[in-house]
Amino acid sequence: MTAPVSTRSTEDRMGPRLTRSQTDRVLAGVAGGIAERFGVSATLVRLAWLVSVIFGGFGALVYLVLSIVLPNGSTHTPPIAIAEERYARGEISAPELERIRSDLKAAT
């Protein structure tokens, strides 16, 4: 008897890959990539880096290694994020945003 083969990709099973952010970057995009991957604020990640540099100094070395090792992330912005940004700027109304959300949900 053989074990069933999973057809789901590694990203489906483990969540998005850890990459350097191309859109939320100050130096190399490491903090922005970590924030995107774990769904936290990039500011909090940057503060954690700063604290680790001040109290111990290992943060700078880790940041340098991650900036070399991590691949560049995608510059693709999801359509719903674009619609939400347009709503936040007042370019579209709440009903239009909901229509866009339902259309995108129906398309997937």
Protein Blocks (a to p, Z undefined) as FASTA:
>chain_A
ZZdddfbdfklmnopaddddfklcfklommmmmmmmnopafklmmmmmmmmmmnnolmmm
mmmmmmmmpccddfbdcfklmmmmmmmnopacfklmmmmmmmmmmmZZ
